[in-house]
Protein backbone atom coordinates (compact mmCIF):
# COMPACT_ATOMS: atom_id res chain seq x y z
CA UNK A 1 0.00 0.00 0.00
CA UNK A 2 1.32 3.44 -0.92
CA UNK A 3 1.89 6.01 1.81
CA UNK A 4 -0.43 8.99 1.30
CA UNK A 5 1.35 12.12 0.17
CA UNK A 6 0.57 15.82 0.24
CA UNK A 7 0.93 18.48 -2.41
CA UNK A 8 3.12 21.52 -1.86
CA UNK A 9 -0.06 23.60 -1.39
CA UNK A 10 -1.34 21.24 1.29
CA UNK A 11 2.02 21.36 3.10
CA UNK A 12 2.05 25.15 2.86
CA UNK A 13 -1.41 25.24 4.44
CA UNK A 14 -0.46 22.77 7.18
CA UNK A 15 2.81 24.45 8.12
CA UNK A 16 2.03 28.10 7.48
CA UNK A 17 5.03 28.32 5.16
CA UNK A 18 4.58 29.76 1.69
CA UNK A 19 5.11 27.60 -1.38
CA UNK A 20 8.13 29.81 -2.09
CA UNK A 21 9.54 29.11 1.40
CA UNK A 22 9.05 25.36 0.95
CA UNK A 23 10.98 25.45 -2.31
CA UNK A 24 13.67 27.57 -0.63
CA UNK A 25 13.98 25.08 2.25
CA UNK A 26 14.35 22.27 -0.26
CA UNK A 27 17.07 24.13 -2.21
CA UNK A 28 18.89 25.00 1.03
CA UNK A 29 19.02 21.37 2.16
CA UNK A 30 16.74 21.91 5.15
CA UNK A 31 14.51 18.90 4.52
CA UNK A 32 15.64 15.68 6.17
CA UNK A 33 14.65 13.56 3.17
CA UNK A 34 14.57 14.30 -0.55
CA UNK A 35 11.15 15.48 -1.66
CA UNK A 36 9.35 12.82 -3.64
CA UNK A 37 8.13 13.67 -7.12
CA UNK A 38 4.93 12.51 -8.74
CA UNK A 39 4.52 11.83 -12.42
CA UNK A 40 5.00 15.20 -14.09
CA UNK A 41 7.54 16.31 -11.48
CA UNK A 42 5.12 17.70 -8.91
CA UNK A 43 6.45 17.65 -5.35
CA UNK A 44 4.82 15.15 -2.99
CA UNK A 45 5.43 15.34 0.76
CA UNK A 46 4.91 12.80 3.53
CA UNK A 47 3.63 13.30 7.06
CA UNK A 48 7.25 12.87 8.14
CA UNK A 49 8.21 15.82 5.95
CA UNK A 50 5.50 17.94 7.61
CA UNK A 51 6.73 16.93 11.08
CA UNK A 52 10.30 17.80 10.11
CA UNK A 53 9.23 21.16 8.70
CA UNK A 54 7.32 21.93 11.90
CA UNK A 55 10.49 21.21 13.90
CA UNK A 56 12.48 23.50 11.59
CA UNK A 57 9.83 26.23 11.95
CA UNK A 58 10.14 26.06 15.73
CA UNK A 59 13.94 26.10 15.60
CA UNK A 60 13.86 29.06 13.22
CA UNK A 61 11.28 30.93 15.33
CA UNK A 62 13.52 30.43 18.35
CA UNK A 63 16.34 32.17 16.52
CA UNK A 64 18.35 29.27 15.16
CA UNK A 65 20.09 30.46 11.97
CA UNK A 66 19.47 28.52 8.76
CA UNK A 67 23.09 27.30 8.54
CA UNK A 68 22.68 25.67 11.97
CA UNK A 69 19.38 24.10 10.95
CA UNK A 70 21.11 22.82 7.83
CA UNK A 71 23.95 21.42 9.98
CA UNK A 72 21.43 19.70 12.24
CA UNK A 73 19.65 18.32 9.17
CA UNK A 74 22.94 17.01 7.78
CA UNK A 75 23.68 15.28 11.08
CA UNK A 76 20.22 13.67 11.13
CA UNK A 77 20.65 12.54 7.53
CA UNK A 78 24.03 11.01 8.37
CA UNK A 79 22.29 8.92 11.01
CA UNK A 80 23.61 6.90 13.91
CA UNK A 81 26.82 8.08 15.48
CA UNK A 82 26.04 11.79 15.12
CA UNK A 83 23.97 12.02 18.29
CA UNK A 84 26.75 13.72 20.31
CA UNK A 85 27.05 16.47 17.68
CA UNK A 86 23.27 16.88 17.50
CA UNK A 87 23.08 17.13 21.28
CA UNK A 88 25.87 19.72 21.37
CA UNK A 89 24.20 21.79 18.66
CA UNK A 90 20.85 21.72 20.48
CA UNK A 91 22.43 22.48 23.86
CA UNK A 92 24.22 25.50 22.39
CA UNK A 93 20.96 26.74 20.94
CA UNK A 94 19.17 26.05 24.21
CA UNK A 95 21.62 28.36 25.98
CA UNK A 96 20.98 31.12 23.43
CA UNK A 97 17.21 30.72 23.86
CA UNK A 98 17.54 30.88 27.65
CA UNK A 99 19.56 34.10 27.29
CA UNK A 100 16.84 35.52 25.02
CA UNK A 101 14.20 34.59 27.57
CA UNK A 102 16.18 36.32 30.33
CA UNK A 103 16.47 39.44 28.13
CA UNK A 104 12.74 39.35 27.45
CA UNK A 105 11.97 39.03 31.16
CA UNK A 106 14.10 42.11 31.86
CA UNK A 107 12.26 43.98 29.10
CA UNK A 108 8.91 42.86 30.45
CA UNK A 109 9.83 43.99 33.96
CA UNK A 110 10.69 47.45 32.63
CA UNK A 111 7.49 47.64 30.57
CA UNK A 112 5.39 46.60 33.56
CA UNK A 113 7.10 49.24 35.68
CA UNK A 114 6.36 51.93 33.09
CA UNK A 115 2.73 50.78 32.81
CA UNK A 116 2.36 51.03 36.61
CA UNK A 117 3.87 54.54 36.56
CA UNK A 118 1.34 55.69 33.95
CA UNK A 119 -1.57 54.00 35.72
CA UNK A 120 -0.62 55.69 38.99
CA UNK A 121 -0.21 59.03 37.23
CA UNK A 122 -3.55 58.81 35.45
CA UNK A 123 -5.36 57.67 38.61
CA UNK A 124 -3.86 60.62 40.50
CA UNK A 125 -5.26 62.86 37.75
CA UNK A 126 -8.68 61.27 38.21
CA UNK A 127 -8.52 59.59 34.82
CA UNK A 128 -8.91 55.86 34.30
N, C-alpha and C positions, 0 to 999 in steps of 0.2 A: 504494500500500500504506500502511495506517495505521501510525503509530509506536506500538509497544506502550506502554501506560500502566500506572501502579501506583495502587492504592487508598491512601487515607490510612493504613490499617493496615499495609500493606506498607512504606510510606515510614517510618512510625514504627519498624517492626522494623529496617529497613535503616540508619536514622540513629541510633537510640537515643533519639530525641525522642518525647515522648508525643503522642498525638493532640491533646490540649489545646495543647501547645507549638506544634505545626504550625499549628493554627488561629490562635494568637496571632501567630506569625511572619507569617502571611498578612495579618492585620488591621493589623499594625505596618509593613507595606510592606517586609519583609525579603526576600521572594522576588523574584528578578530578573525573572521573567515571571509574568503572571497565571496562576493555577491554572485548568487546564481543568476543565470540568464535563461529566459524562456526562448522558445522559437521566435525568431524575429529580433532577438537581442534585448528584449525588455528585462529590466532588473526584477528579480524575485527574491524576497527576503523571507527568512524564517522567524519563528518566535524567538529563537536564540539570538538572532541579529537584533531584534527589538530590545531584548533584555540587555544586550551589550551596549546598544546605543543609549539606553536609559542610564546605565552606569556611567558612560562617557559624559552624558549631559550633566549628571550630578557632579562628577569630577571637575568638569569645566566650570559649572556654576560656583563651585567652591574655590575657584581660582587656579586650578591646575592648568599650566600652559599646555598647548597642543603638543609641543615636542615631548613633554613628559607623558602625556596620554599615549602618544605614539610609542614611546619607549616601553611603557607598561604593556601595550598591545603586543609589541614585538616579543616581550618576555612571555606573555601568555601563549602566543603562537608557538614559541620555541618549546614550551611544555615543561615536563618534569625536570627538576634540577634547577629551575630558575626561581623557585619560591623564595630563597633568601634575598635575591635582588628585588623581587616584587614587594616583599615585606619592607625592605629598606626604603624603597620608593614611596610606599604608602605611609610609612612612619614619618618620613621627611615632610610629606604633604600634610599629614595630621598635625605636625608641629606648626606649620604655617597657618593652618586653619584655626588652631587654638590661639595663635597670636592675633589673628584677625578678629576672633570672637572677643578677646580681651580688649582690643582697640575699640570695637563696637560697644562694649559695655561701658568703657570710659566715655565715649561719645554720648551714649544714652544717659549716663549719669549727668553730664553737663546739660543736655537738652532738658531733662526732667527738672534740674535746678532752675534753668531759665524759665520754664513753664510756670513753676511755683512762684518765681519772682513776679511774673506778669499777672498771675492769678491774684496774688496778694495785693499788688498795686491796684489792679482794677477793682477788687473788693473794697479797698480803702477809699476809692473814688466813688463807691456806691454803684459801680457797674458790674454786671455779671461777667 
